Amino acid sequence: MKKNINPSDYDYLWTDHGVNFIFMSCYLCKRYREEDLVFIYTPETNGIQFFISKQERDECSNEGLLFYAEKYENWERLVPLLLDRGKTIIQTAQQENVHALSLEELKERFLECVALFQDLVTHYYPTEFFFLDKIEQIKPLTSLLTKNIERMGNMKMKLRTVLTQVYTYDKMFKPYIEEIGKRVGRDDLAWLSIEEVMDVIAGKKVPTSKRARQVWVYTKHNDWNLIEGKEAQALAHSFSQHFFMAREDNVIGTIANKGTYRGIVKVLFTFFDDRVKREIAKVKKGDVLIANTTGPEVMEACQRAGAIITDEGGITSHAAVVSRELGIPCIVGTKKATIVFKDGDMVEVDANKGTVKKL
């Protein structure tokens, strides 16, 4: 049963650009369906915005305490096996002669990719920054929590490297989806759900997808049934008004690595396609890199930056770990730095206070 959705009940998490409907369909695995989340797709940015309810975030932070105190070691033992499986599947997808596969074999490969995606995001989820909300309030941390958080930071980097390749449609899904599309005479499979792709393979009638060109919303409040049309547009507008109409000239976040710095802003957006190369290239030596998040795919840009600022993240985020390795100021969790600042702005980063100010 659908309920009224109030943006003020939610926190903005991040936006993933360069995605399609298979990406979103994969995200709706068992773990994500249990959470009070809202996903909003806007065709103008080819991006999906992720939001979590404040109540759900609080519950996740309670889970984080238990995870790092009692469950981390078992998680750490399982992840390397998952990474090896992921590397094998990705390599196979890039090297396999898909033309020689039967339609049934293509279906099996596709479902194998789906299962990998969902296993990866399920295991990655407890590493997200909001699971650490309550742990970060503990002063001082116990030796066990300190040890497990440090170990997780390294393991998370390895997990993110493989996960980014899985997110990138061309790396894993595209060879199989394009070949299936040729066999069944369709070019819209990337914008169908997993179940719809299965129906197409089975010879069932599935309407041509228009999702690449329209706003749509997924939320637990609608039992994960897709919201489209005017209702989706109204929801997208209400969330945009609440979260992204910033008029400030400064932001505050969590200190990830101390220091001060002045420089020119370059806002880097998270694309899971070739556009990420363009984003990386615009970051010059000494620029202040501002991003929704950073990952291994933008490491080259991080290495050129004089400071790193992110919308999301906590003490174990990629930006936090990398900034400490590079010895540059870093502030994470600002929520809206990519909205407040734009390319070319001159800013003052004070990572001793956790502030970024437009000059």
Residue frames as qw, qx, qy, qz and C-alpha x, y, z in Angstrom:
[[0.000, 0.888, 0.460, 0.000, 0.00, 0.00, 0.00],
 [0.427, 0.439, -0.011, 0.791, 1.47, 3.31, -1.12],
 [0.363, -0.748, -0.390, 0.396, 1.88, 5.99, 1.54],
 [0.158, 0.981, -0.025, 0.110, 2.63, 9.69, 1.42],
 [0.804, 0.005, -0.081, 0.589, 6.36, 10.25, 1.06],
 [0.141, -0.989, -0.018, 0.030, 7.78, 13.31, 2.80],
 [0.652, 0.557, -0.302, 0.417, 11.32, 14.29, 1.69],
 [0.181, -0.737, 0.412, -0.505, 12.06, 15.71, 5.16],
 [0.886, -0.340, 0.250, -0.190, 11.87, 12.15, 6.52],
 [0.934, 0.244, 0.057, 0.253, 14.85, 11.16, 4.36],
 [0.335, -0.724, 0.382, 0.466, 18.57, 11.74, 3.95],
 [0.676, 0.684, -0.229, -0.149, 20.17, 12.05, 0.52],
 [0.848, -0.309, 0.351, 0.251, 22.85, 9.40, -0.05],
 [0.290, -0.391, 0.567, 0.664, 24.28, 9.67, -3.58],
 [0.680, 0.593, 0.046, -0.428, 23.56, 9.77, -7.31],
 [0.583, -0.140, 0.698, 0.393, 24.76, 7.17, -9.80],
 [0.439, 0.670, -0.149, -0.580, 25.02, 8.41, -13.40],
 [0.343, 0.460, -0.737, -0.358, 25.32, 6.49, -16.64],
 [0.306, -0.017, 0.918, -0.250, 22.99, 3.72, -15.53],
 [0.433, -0.067, -0.599, -0.670, 20.00, 1.86, -16.95],
 [0.739, -0.318, 0.016, -0.594, 16.99, -0.09, -15.72],
 [0.874, 0.011, -0.474, 0.109, 18.80, -3.43, -15.40],
 [0.296, 0.329, -0.522, 0.729, 21.14, -1.64, -12.95],
 [0.418, -0.311, 0.275, -0.808, 18.16, -0.57, -10.84],
 [0.885, -0.113, -0.257, -0.372, 16.43, -3.92, -11.12],
 [0.718, 0.148, -0.585, 0.347, 19.58, -5.64, -9.84],
 [0.019, 0.363, -0.475, 0.802, 19.74, -3.26, -6.88],
 [0.671, -0.287, 0.084, -0.678, 16.33, -4.47, -5.73],
 [0.522, 0.094, -0.839, 0.124, 17.77, -7.60, -4.16],
 [0.587, -0.544, -0.600, 0.025, 16.45, -8.97, -0.89],
 [0.468, -0.304, -0.345, 0.755, 18.66, -6.74, 1.27],
 [0.032, 0.044, 0.110, 0.992, 17.63, -3.49, -0.42],
 [0.404, -0.436, -0.582, -0.554, 13.95, -4.43, -0.49],
 [0.542, -0.500, -0.607, 0.298, 14.04, -4.64, 3.31],
 [0.334, -0.244, -0.189, 0.891, 15.19, -1.00, 3.63],
 [0.166, 0.859, 0.419, -0.245, 13.12, 2.19, 3.61],
 [0.367, -0.262, 0.393, 0.801, 14.74, 3.66, 0.51],
 [0.490, 0.776, 0.261, -0.298, 13.65, 5.90, -2.36],
 [0.495, -0.113, 0.539, 0.672, 15.25, 5.74, -5.82],
 [0.377, 0.807, 0.231, -0.391, 14.51, 8.51, -8.33],
 [0.583, 0.078, 0.511, 0.626, 15.61, 8.40, -11.97],
 [0.241, 0.832, 0.098, -0.490, 15.80, 11.59, -14.03],
 [0.799, 0.425, 0.307, 0.295, 16.52, 11.31, -17.76],
 [0.206, 0.963, -0.116, 0.127, 18.15, 14.75, -17.97],
 [0.215, -0.763, 0.602, -0.090, 21.09, 13.51, -15.88],
 [0.803, 0.174, -0.562, -0.092, 20.78, 9.79, -16.69],
 [0.149, 0.333, -0.735, 0.571, 21.13, 9.36, -12.95],
 [0.635, -0.494, -0.574, -0.151, 19.48, 7.54, -10.07],
 [0.125, -0.580, 0.409, -0.694, 19.30, 9.40, -6.78],
 [0.595, -0.218, -0.756, 0.163, 19.41, 7.29, -3.60],
 [0.305, -0.544, 0.239, -0.744, 17.65, 8.37, -0.41],
 [0.468, -0.164, -0.838, 0.228, 17.32, 6.58, 2.96],
 [0.446, -0.770, -0.286, -0.357, 14.78, 7.34, 5.66],
 [0.051, -0.670, 0.509, -0.538, 16.22, 8.85, 8.82],
 [0.805, -0.339, 0.330, -0.359, 14.67, 6.03, 10.84],
 [0.968, 0.228, -0.054, 0.087, 16.23, 3.40, 8.58],
 [0.434, 0.665, -0.415, 0.444, 19.59, 5.15, 8.81],
 [0.412, -0.602, 0.482, -0.485, 19.38, 5.01, 12.59],
 [0.951, -0.107, 0.228, -0.180, 18.62, 1.29, 12.45],
 [0.815, 0.481, -0.215, 0.243, 21.56, 0.76, 10.08],
 [0.111, 0.710, -0.498, 0.485, 23.88, 2.54, 12.49],
 [0.717, -0.411, 0.435, -0.358, 22.73, 0.18, 15.26],
 [0.977, 0.204, 0.063, 0.016, 23.43, -2.73, 12.92],
 [0.499, 0.715, -0.369, 0.323, 26.85, -1.24, 12.24],
 [0.359, -0.655, 0.544, -0.382, 27.77, -1.47, 15.93],
 [0.888, -0.123, 0.410, -0.166, 26.94, -5.17, 15.92],
 [0.835, 0.539, -0.072, 0.081, 28.61, -5.77, 12.55],
 [0.354, 0.730, -0.462, 0.358, 31.99, -4.30, 13.51],
 [0.431, -0.556, 0.583, -0.407, 31.94, -5.83, 16.99],
 [0.698, -0.116, 0.672, -0.219, 30.79, -9.37, 16.17],
 [0.809, 0.445, 0.374, -0.083, 30.29, -10.04, 12.45],
 [0.243, 0.858, -0.349, -0.289, 33.20, -8.37, 10.71],
 [0.279, -0.475, 0.814, 0.188, 35.63, -11.31, 10.71],
 [0.595, 0.282, 0.752, 0.002, 33.15, -13.67, 9.06],
 [0.460, 0.850, 0.139, -0.216, 32.40, -10.98, 6.44],
 [0.011, 0.803, -0.534, -0.263, 36.12, -10.56, 5.78],
 [0.465, -0.191, 0.852, 0.149, 36.51, -14.30, 5.17],
 [0.582, 0.521, 0.621, -0.061, 33.69, -14.35, 2.61],
 [0.274, 0.873, -0.038, -0.401, 34.64, -11.28, 0.57],
 [0.110, -0.554, 0.701, 0.436, 37.81, -12.63, -1.13],
 [0.398, 0.188, 0.887, 0.139, 35.81, -15.59, -2.49],
 [0.363, 0.788, 0.442, -0.230, 33.23, -13.17, -3.85],
 [0.072, 0.828, -0.311, -0.462, 35.93, -11.01, -5.42],
 [0.268, -0.272, 0.847, 0.370, 37.52, -14.01, -7.16],
 [0.400, 0.480, 0.781, 0.011, 34.13, -15.01, -8.52],
 [0.246, 0.878, 0.183, -0.367, 33.50, -11.48, -9.71],
 [0.061, -0.675, 0.544, 0.495, 36.82, -11.18, -11.51],
 [0.337, 0.001, 0.899, 0.278, 36.19, -14.51, -13.29],
 [0.365, 0.664, 0.645, -0.099, 32.69, -13.53, -14.44],
 [0.149, 0.888, -0.051, -0.431, 33.81, -10.10, -15.67],
 [0.166, -0.505, 0.712, 0.460, 36.78, -11.56, -17.53],
 [0.385, 0.241, 0.876, 0.160, 34.55, -14.19, -19.14],
 [0.328, 0.799, 0.432, -0.261, 32.04, -11.57, -20.25],
 [0.095, 0.851, -0.269, -0.441, 34.77, -9.54, -21.94],
 [0.095, -0.468, 0.805, 0.351, 36.46, -12.47, -23.66],
 [0.525, 0.191, 0.823, -0.103, 33.67, -14.93, -24.43],
 [0.093, -0.003, -0.652, -0.752, 32.40, -15.50, -27.97],
 [0.426, 0.231, 0.538, -0.690, 28.77, -14.72, -27.23],
 [0.584, 0.345, -0.356, -0.643, 27.74, -15.50, -30.82],
 [0.413, 0.178, -0.889, -0.090, 28.54, -19.16, -30.21],
 [0.154, 0.052, 0.796, -0.584, 26.23, -19.40, -27.19],
 [0.137, -0.481, -0.806, -0.317, 22.66, -20.66, -27.37],
 [0.286, -0.614, -0.115, -0.726, 19.84, -18.43, -26.15],
 [0.803, -0.531, -0.264, -0.065, 19.52, -20.63, -23.08],
 [0.738, -0.095, -0.202, 0.637, 23.24, -20.25, -22.36],
 [0.137, 0.455, 0.008, 0.880, 22.96, -16.47, -22.79],
 [0.561, -0.650, -0.210, -0.468, 20.13, -16.46, -20.27],
 [0.850, -0.382, -0.254, 0.258, 22.25, -18.45, -17.80],
 [0.539, 0.152, -0.127, 0.819, 25.17, -16.03, -18.21],
 [0.149, -0.588, -0.116, -0.787, 22.85, -13.06, -17.70],
 [0.719, -0.612, -0.216, -0.247, 21.40, -14.53, -14.50],
 [0.802, -0.158, -0.231, 0.528, 24.93, -15.28, -13.29],
 [0.274, 0.361, -0.051, 0.890, 25.76, -11.59, -13.74],
 [0.449, -0.637, -0.183, -0.600, 22.61, -10.59, -11.87],
 [0.839, -0.463, -0.272, 0.087, 23.46, -12.91, -8.96],
 [0.647, 0.042, -0.186, 0.738, 26.99, -11.50, -8.78],
 [0.012, -0.530, -0.051, -0.846, 25.74, -7.90, -8.78],
 [0.614, -0.620, -0.186, -0.452, 23.29, -8.63, -5.98],
 [0.855, -0.318, -0.265, 0.314, 25.79, -10.56, -3.87],
 [0.495, 0.219, -0.134, 0.830, 28.31, -7.75, -4.22],
 [0.177, -0.557, -0.031, -0.811, 25.91, -4.95, -3.24],
 [0.770, -0.540, -0.280, -0.194, 24.60, -7.05, -0.34],
 [0.804, -0.236, -0.215, 0.502, 28.12, -7.53, 1.04],
 [0.344, 0.333, -0.030, 0.877, 29.10, -3.92, 0.31],
 [0.315, -0.739, -0.347, -0.484, 26.07, -2.43, 2.06],
 [0.671, -0.676, -0.234, 0.195, 27.38, -2.77, 5.66],
 [0.609, -0.097, 0.023, 0.787, 30.50, -0.81, 4.64],
 [0.112, 0.734, 0.315, 0.591, 28.46, 2.28, 3.70],
 [0.193, 0.343, -0.357, 0.847, 29.20, 5.40, 5.70],
 [0.521, -0.457, 0.001, -0.721, 25.82, 5.56, 7.47],
 [0.868, -0.245, -0.431, 0.024, 26.50, 2.21, 9.19],
 [0.595, 0.049, -0.402, 0.695, 29.25, 4.05, 11.09],
 [0.175, -0.738, -0.117, -0.642, 27.11, 6.93, 12.41],
 [0.696, -0.689, -0.013, -0.200, 27.02, 5.68, 16.01],
 [0.880, -0.093, -0.070, 0.461, 30.49, 4.17, 15.96],
 [0.406, 0.510, -0.035, 0.758, 31.91, 7.59, 15.06],
 [0.370, -0.770, -0.008, -0.519, 30.31, 8.99, 18.24],
 [0.885, -0.422, -0.128, 0.151, 32.26, 6.59, 20.47],
 [0.296, 0.761, -0.375, 0.438, 35.27, 8.35, 22.03],
 [0.101, 0.544, -0.719, -0.422, 37.63, 6.61, 22.29],
 [0.840, 0.172, -0.359, -0.368, 36.96, 3.60, 20.08],
 [0.845, -0.363, 0.393, -0.023, 37.67, 0.17, 21.52],
 [0.199, -0.522, 0.730, 0.394, 40.74, -1.59, 20.15],
 [0.477, 0.239, 0.838, 0.116, 38.49, -4.19, 18.45],
 [0.401, 0.823, 0.366, -0.167, 36.41, -1.58, 16.62],
 [0.012, 0.847, -0.360, -0.391, 39.52, 0.37, 15.62],
 [0.342, -0.293, 0.832, 0.323, 41.18, -2.76, 14.24],
 [0.467, 0.418, 0.776, 0.071, 38.10, -3.94, 12.32],
 [0.306, 0.892, 0.177, -0.282, 37.39, -0.50, 10.83],
 [0.064, -0.726, 0.545, 0.414, 40.97, -0.19, 9.60],
 [0.370, -0.065, 0.891, 0.256, 40.87, -3.68, 8.09],
 [0.442, 0.636, 0.622, -0.113, 37.51, -2.98, 6.51],
 [0.176, 0.855, -0.124, -0.472, 38.85, 0.17, 4.85],
 [0.092, -0.469, 0.773, 0.418, 41.39, -1.91, 2.94],
 [0.326, 0.215, 0.916, 0.087, 38.91, -4.65, 2.11],
 [0.353, 0.748, 0.409, -0.384, 36.32, -2.11, 1.01],
 [0.123, 0.707, -0.416, -0.559, 38.76, -0.67, -1.53],
 [0.126, -0.164, 0.924, 0.321, 39.20, -4.12, -3.09],
 [0.298, 0.482, 0.809, -0.157, 35.46, -4.73, -3.08],
 [0.267, 0.789, 0.141, -0.535, 34.74, -1.34, -4.63],
 [0.015, -0.495, 0.650, 0.576, 37.22, -2.00, -7.47],
 [0.103, 0.138, 0.951, 0.258, 35.28, -5.08, -8.60],
 [0.192, 0.637, 0.656, -0.357, 31.88, -3.56, -7.83],
 [0.157, 0.678, -0.129, -0.706, 32.60, -0.56, -10.06],
 [0.052, 0.232, -0.812, -0.534, 33.29, -2.89, -12.98],
 [0.091, 0.382, 0.919, -0.030, 30.03, -4.71, -12.30],
 [0.164, 0.709, 0.357, -0.586, 28.18, -1.37, -12.19],
 [0.124, 0.538, -0.433, -0.712, 29.68, -0.42, -15.55],
 [0.809, 0.341, 0.278, -0.389, 27.18, -1.90, -18.00],
 [0.612, 0.654, -0.412, -0.171, 29.69, -2.35, -20.82],
 [0.056, -0.561, 0.812, -0.152, 32.01, -4.46, -18.66],
 [0.252, -0.060, 0.942, -0.211, 29.69, -7.34, -17.82],
 [0.521, 0.437, 0.605, -0.414, 26.05, -7.12, -18.91],
 [0.390, 0.648, -0.192, -0.626, 26.32, -5.57, -22.36],
 [0.111, 0.320, -0.861, -0.380, 27.83, -8.52, -24.31],
 [0.113, 0.231, 0.962, -0.088, 25.02, -10.83, -23.22],
 [0.293, 0.617, 0.463, -0.565, 22.18, -8.31, -23.38],
 [0.290, 0.585, -0.356, -0.668, 23.12, -7.08, -26.85],
 [0.107, 0.159, -0.929, -0.316, 23.36, -10.65, -28.18],
 [0.182, 0.402, 0.852, -0.281, 20.04, -11.59, -26.62],
 [0.294, 0.640, 0.156, -0.692, 18.55, -8.44, -28.18],
 [0.231, 0.418, -0.647, -0.595, 19.78, -9.46, -31.62],
 [0.000, 0.069, 0.994, 0.082, 18.27, -12.93, -31.23],
 [0.103, 0.566, 0.768, -0.281, 14.84, -11.61, -30.21],
 [0.231, 0.553, 0.441, 0.668, 14.83, -8.47, -32.37],
 [0.294, -0.914, -0.276, -0.043, 14.83, -5.83, -29.62],
 [0.494, 0.423, -0.248, 0.718, 17.16, -2.96, -28.70],
 [0.329, -0.676, 0.092, -0.653, 15.57, -1.88, -25.40],
 [0.813, -0.256, -0.515, 0.089, 16.56, -4.78, -23.12],
 [0.416, 0.126, -0.449, 0.781, 18.87, -2.60, -21.02],
 [0.250, -0.206, 0.171, -0.931, 15.77, -0.68, -19.95],
 [0.760, -0.286, -0.435, -0.389, 13.77, -3.72, -18.89],
 [0.589, -0.572, 0.468, -0.327, 13.71, -5.39, -15.49],
 [0.135, -0.333, 0.932, 0.042, 15.33, -8.76, -14.87],
 [0.509, 0.277, 0.765, -0.281, 11.90, -10.40, -14.94],
 [0.562, 0.705, 0.067, -0.428, 10.97, -8.66, -18.18],
 [0.197, 0.612, -0.713, -0.278, 14.19, -9.82, -19.85],
 [0.293, -0.073, 0.949, -0.089, 13.32, -13.37, -18.80],
 [0.567, 0.518, 0.508, -0.390, 9.84, -12.97, -20.31],
 [0.435, 0.732, -0.309, -0.423, 11.31, -11.70, -23.59],
 [0.011, 0.426, -0.893, -0.144, 13.64, -14.70, -23.77],
 [0.370, 0.163, 0.887, -0.221, 10.65, -16.97, -23.10],
 [0.066, 0.266, 0.715, 0.643, 8.84, -15.43, -26.07],
 [0.056, -0.710, -0.643, 0.282, 6.27, -13.48, -24.04],
 [0.207, 0.746, 0.260, 0.577, 5.02, -10.06, -25.10],
 [0.439, -0.561, -0.274, 0.646, 6.67, -7.21, -23.20],
 [0.247, 0.945, 0.213, 0.006, 5.91, -3.57, -24.15],
 [0.586, 0.472, -0.112, 0.650, 8.77, -1.49, -25.55],
 [0.498, -0.576, -0.351, 0.545, 10.44, 0.41, -22.71],
 [0.189, 0.836, 0.118, 0.501, 10.32, 4.20, -22.54],
 [0.649, -0.698, -0.192, 0.234, 12.10, 4.39, -19.18],
 [0.618, -0.014, 0.063, 0.783, 15.28, 5.95, -20.56],
 [0.105, 0.390, 0.249, 0.880, 13.26, 9.08, -21.42],
 [0.458, -0.659, -0.285, -0.524, 11.00, 9.51, -18.41],
 [0.181, -0.476, 0.602, -0.615, 11.12, 10.08, -14.66],
 [0.786, -0.264, -0.513, -0.223, 10.40, 7.04, -12.50],
 [0.283, -0.578, 0.538, -0.544, 10.53, 6.23, -8.81],
 [0.707, -0.126, -0.695, 0.025, 11.02, 3.06, -6.79],
 [0.201, -0.477, 0.495, -0.697, 10.19, 3.00, -3.09],
 [0.134, -0.093, -0.952, 0.260, 9.31, 0.53, -0.38],
 [0.298, 0.272, 0.433, -0.806, 6.24, 2.68, 0.35],
 [0.677, 0.347, -0.181, -0.623, 4.78, 1.44, -2.94],
 [0.887, -0.095, 0.448, -0.060, 5.81, -2.18, -2.33],
 [0.359, -0.399, 0.633, 0.558, 8.58, -1.67, -4.91],
 [0.514, 0.603, 0.586, 0.170, 6.07, -1.24, -7.72],
 [0.387, 0.083, 0.224, 0.890, 7.35, 1.31, -10.23],
 [0.106, 0.800, 0.380, -0.451, 5.87, 4.83, -10.02],
 [0.405, 0.157, 0.469, 0.769, 5.76, 6.63, -13.37],
 [0.053, 0.711, 0.520, 0.471, 4.08, 9.59, -15.08],
 [0.115, -0.769, -0.007, -0.629, 2.85, 12.68, -13.26],
 [0.764, -0.639, -0.049, -0.069, 3.07, 11.06, -9.84],
 [0.836, -0.084, 0.005, 0.542, 6.76, 10.26, -10.36],
 [0.336, 0.561, 0.057, 0.754, 7.43, 13.77, -11.65],
 [0.401, -0.800, -0.058, -0.443, 5.73, 15.29, -8.60],
 [0.855, -0.486, -0.011, 0.180, 7.78, 13.13, -6.23],
 [0.721, 0.181, 0.042, 0.668, 11.01, 13.94, -8.06],
 [0.084, 0.717, 0.065, 0.689, 10.21, 17.66, -7.89],
 [0.592, -0.768, -0.043, -0.240, 9.46, 17.56, -4.16],
 [0.865, -0.317, 0.044, 0.386, 12.75, 15.78, -3.40],
 [0.559, 0.402, 0.090, 0.719, 14.67, 18.13, -5.69],
 [0.149, -0.817, -0.070, -0.552, 13.20, 21.20, -4.00],
 [0.731, -0.679, -0.001, -0.062, 14.01, 19.85, -0.57],
 [0.849, -0.315, 0.187, 0.381, 17.56, 18.61, -1.18],
 [0.660, 0.128, 0.334, 0.661, 19.09, 20.36, -4.18],
 [0.158, 0.864, 0.252, 0.407, 17.98, 23.99, -4.24],
 [0.625, -0.470, -0.192, 0.593, 20.95, 25.18, -2.20],
 [0.213, 0.920, 0.084, 0.319, 21.74, 28.90, -2.09],
 [0.616, -0.738, 0.131, 0.243, 24.61, 28.77, 0.39],
 [0.488, 0.775, -0.381, 0.125, 28.24, 29.55, -0.35],
 [0.014, -0.523, 0.799, -0.298, 29.71, 27.16, 2.22],
 [0.863, -0.173, -0.400, -0.257, 29.28, 23.61, 3.52],
 [0.369, -0.582, 0.642, -0.335, 30.21, 21.67, 6.65],
 [0.884, 0.105, -0.418, -0.181, 31.24, 18.03, 6.78],
 [0.879, -0.456, 0.115, 0.082, 33.23, 15.37, 8.59],
 [0.025, 0.822, -0.558, -0.111, 37.00, 15.80, 8.80],
 [0.992, 0.126, -0.017, 0.024, 38.69, 12.87, 7.05],
 [0.757, 0.012, -0.064, 0.650, 42.22, 14.33, 6.89],
 [0.208, -0.871, -0.191, 0.401, 43.23, 17.61, 8.47],
 [0.468, -0.055, 0.305, 0.828, 44.80, 20.59, 6.75],
 [0.256, 0.778, 0.228, -0.526, 43.91, 23.80, 4.91],
 [0.439, 0.060, 0.620, 0.648, 43.94, 24.57, 1.22],
 [0.358, 0.669, 0.125, -0.640, 42.79, 27.12, -1.35],
 [0.254, -0.123, 0.780, 0.558, 42.12, 26.17, -4.92],
 [0.464, 0.183, -0.317, -0.807, 39.83, 26.05, -7.94],
 [0.671, 0.060, 0.625, -0.395, 36.89, 23.68, -7.82],
 [0.382, 0.182, -0.742, -0.520, 36.32, 20.83, -10.24],
 [0.705, -0.040, 0.442, -0.554, 33.06, 18.97, -9.64],
 [0.183, 0.247, -0.910, -0.277, 33.38, 15.33, -10.64],
 [0.774, -0.024, 0.117, -0.621, 30.22, 13.28, -11.22],
 [0.466, -0.214, 0.858, -0.032, 30.00, 9.51, -10.81],
 [0.716, 0.402, -0.255, -0.510, 29.48, 7.93, -14.23],
 [0.685, -0.187, 0.703, 0.033, 29.55, 4.18, -14.79],
 [0.763, 0.559, 0.288, 0.150, 30.44, 4.52, -18.47],
 [0.673, 0.258, 0.086, 0.688, 33.09, 6.17, -20.66],
 [0.027, -0.886, -0.118, -0.449, 32.03, 9.65, -19.53],
 [0.692, -0.692, -0.009, 0.207, 34.02, 9.11, -16.34],
 [0.712, 0.063, 0.153, 0.682, 37.19, 9.59, -18.43],
 [0.144, 0.698, 0.195, 0.674, 36.03, 13.11, -19.31],
 [0.518, -0.830, -0.111, -0.173, 35.35, 13.84, -15.64],
 [0.812, -0.381, 0.061, 0.437, 38.82, 12.65, -14.62],
 [0.593, 0.338, 0.192, 0.706, 40.52, 14.66, -17.37],
 [0.012, -0.842, -0.163, -0.514, 39.10, 17.99, -16.23],
 [0.644, -0.758, 0.006, 0.104, 40.77, 17.72, -12.80],
 [0.533, 0.679, -0.309, 0.399, 44.16, 19.48, -13.04],
 [0.620, -0.019, -0.517, 0.590, 47.08, 19.50, -10.63],
 [0.143, -0.028, -0.399, 0.905, 46.12, 21.32, -7.44],
 [0.420, -0.352, -0.360, -0.755, 42.37, 21.55, -8.10],
 [0.384, -0.093, 0.678, -0.619, 39.89, 21.04, -5.29],
 [0.298, -0.090, -0.868, -0.387, 38.11, 17.86, -6.30],
 [0.471, 0.027, 0.467, -0.748, 34.46, 17.93, -5.25],
 [0.381, 0.016, -0.833, -0.401, 32.44, 14.78, -5.86],
 [0.779, -0.345, -0.120, -0.509, 29.38, 12.97, -4.68],
 [0.860, -0.394, 0.318, 0.057, 31.75, 10.11, -3.90],
 [0.273, 0.693, -0.636, -0.201, 35.10, 8.83, -5.13],
 [0.956, -0.071, 0.276, -0.068, 36.24, 5.33, -6.01],
 [0.645, -0.285, 0.526, 0.475, 39.16, 3.49, -7.60],
 [0.556, 0.576, 0.490, 0.345, 37.87, 4.49, -11.04],
 [0.144, 0.948, 0.057, 0.277, 38.77, 8.16, -10.35],
 [0.759, -0.492, -0.003, 0.427, 42.05, 7.56, -8.52],
 [0.557, 0.278, 0.184, 0.760, 43.99, 9.49, -11.17],
 [0.082, -0.777, -0.195, -0.593, 41.92, 12.61, -10.43],
 [0.673, -0.729, -0.118, 0.031, 42.41, 12.15, -6.67],
 [0.781, -0.177, 0.056, 0.597, 46.18, 12.01, -7.14],
 [0.340, 0.438, 0.175, 0.814, 46.17, 15.39, -8.92],
 [0.303, -0.826, -0.341, -0.332, 43.88, 17.10, -6.41],
 [0.178, 0.447, -0.463, 0.744, 45.04, 19.51, -3.74],
 [0.331, -0.034, 0.656, -0.678, 42.05, 18.64, -1.55],
 [0.256, -0.220, -0.865, -0.372, 39.05, 16.31, -1.77],
 [0.387, 0.044, 0.408, -0.826, 35.48, 17.13, -0.73],
 [0.189, -0.171, -0.902, -0.350, 32.57, 14.68, -1.00],
 [0.551, -0.349, -0.149, -0.743, 28.82, 14.77, -0.45],
 [0.916, -0.304, -0.155, -0.213, 28.75, 11.32, 1.13],
 [0.684, 0.324, -0.545, 0.361, 31.17, 9.21, 3.09],
 [0.664, -0.740, 0.043, -0.098, 32.63, 8.63, 6.51],
 [0.337, -0.770, 0.535, 0.090, 35.95, 7.74, 8.08],
 [0.624, -0.136, 0.736, 0.224, 36.30, 4.56, 6.00],
 [0.636, 0.717, 0.203, -0.200, 35.17, 5.98, 2.65],
 [0.791, 0.333, 0.166, 0.486, 37.45, 5.84, -0.40],
 [0.188, 0.854, -0.036, 0.483, 38.04, 9.61, -0.27],
 [0.549, -0.792, 0.218, -0.154, 39.00, 9.45, 3.40],
 [0.896, -0.212, 0.280, 0.271, 41.43, 6.56, 2.95],
 [0.678, 0.500, 0.170, 0.511, 43.00, 8.01, -0.20],
 [0.009, 0.925, -0.061, 0.376, 43.41, 11.53, 1.21],
 [0.658, -0.694, 0.290, 0.024, 45.30, 10.17, 4.18],
 [0.862, 0.040, 0.310, 0.400, 47.58, 8.20, 1.84],
 [0.485, 0.645, 0.180, 0.563, 48.14, 11.29, -0.32],
 [0.429, -0.331, -0.308, 0.782, 48.50, 13.65, 2.63],
 [0.024, -0.292, -0.267, -0.918, 45.92, 16.18, 1.40],
 [0.310, 0.069, 0.479, -0.818, 43.02, 17.83, 3.23],
 [0.279, -0.217, -0.828, -0.435, 39.71, 16.00, 2.94],
 [0.385, 0.062, 0.479, -0.787, 36.17, 16.62, 4.16],
 [0.175, -0.167, -0.904, -0.353, 33.45, 14.04, 3.60],
 [0.136, -0.537, -0.812, 0.184, 29.71, 13.87, 4.26],
 [0.002, -0.159, -0.054, 0.986, 28.92, 17.47, 3.29],
 [0.397, 0.494, 0.727, -0.265, 25.66, 16.24, 1.67],
 [0.433, 0.824, 0.359, -0.061, 25.50, 19.05, -0.91],
 [0.335, -0.594, 0.333, 0.651, 28.98, 20.26, -1.93],
 [0.334, 0.130, 0.714, 0.601, 28.33, 19.20, -5.55],
 [0.080, 0.792, 0.583, 0.165, 25.21, 21.41, -5.49],
 [0.253, -0.889, -0.111, 0.364, 26.67, 24.44, -3.71],
 [0.239, -0.650, 0.448, 0.565, 29.87, 24.68, -5.78],
 [0.787, 0.591, 0.166, -0.061, 30.55, 24.60, -9.51],
 [0.788, 0.152, 0.150, 0.578, 33.59, 24.27, -11.77],
 [0.340, 0.594, 0.040, 0.728, 35.82, 27.35, -11.54],
 [0.468, -0.848, -0.094, -0.229, 34.80, 28.48, -8.05],
 [0.355, 0.455, -0.596, 0.558, 37.69, 29.48, -5.79],
 [0.735, -0.581, -0.248, -0.246, 37.25, 27.93, -2.35],
 [0.028, -0.591, 0.668, -0.450, 38.96, 27.75, 0.99],
 [0.832, -0.193, -0.512, -0.096, 39.08, 24.27, 2.50],
 [0.189, -0.587, 0.587, -0.525, 39.57, 24.17, 6.26],
 [0.792, -0.086, -0.589, -0.131, 39.78, 20.49, 7.13],
 [0.232, 0.097, -0.698, 0.670, 40.75, 21.40, 10.68],
 [0.349, 0.123, 0.390, -0.843, 37.20, 22.72, 11.17],
 [0.348, 0.311, 0.882, 0.065, 35.40, 20.69, 8.50],
 [0.310, 0.780, 0.287, -0.462, 34.33, 23.67, 6.40],
 [0.460, 0.187, 0.510, 0.703, 34.51, 24.64, 2.72],
 [0.080, 0.786, 0.289, -0.541, 33.86, 28.28, 1.84],
 [0.551, 0.633, 0.338, 0.426, 33.48, 30.01, -1.51],
 [0.395, -0.435, -0.025, 0.808, 35.85, 33.00, -1.83]]
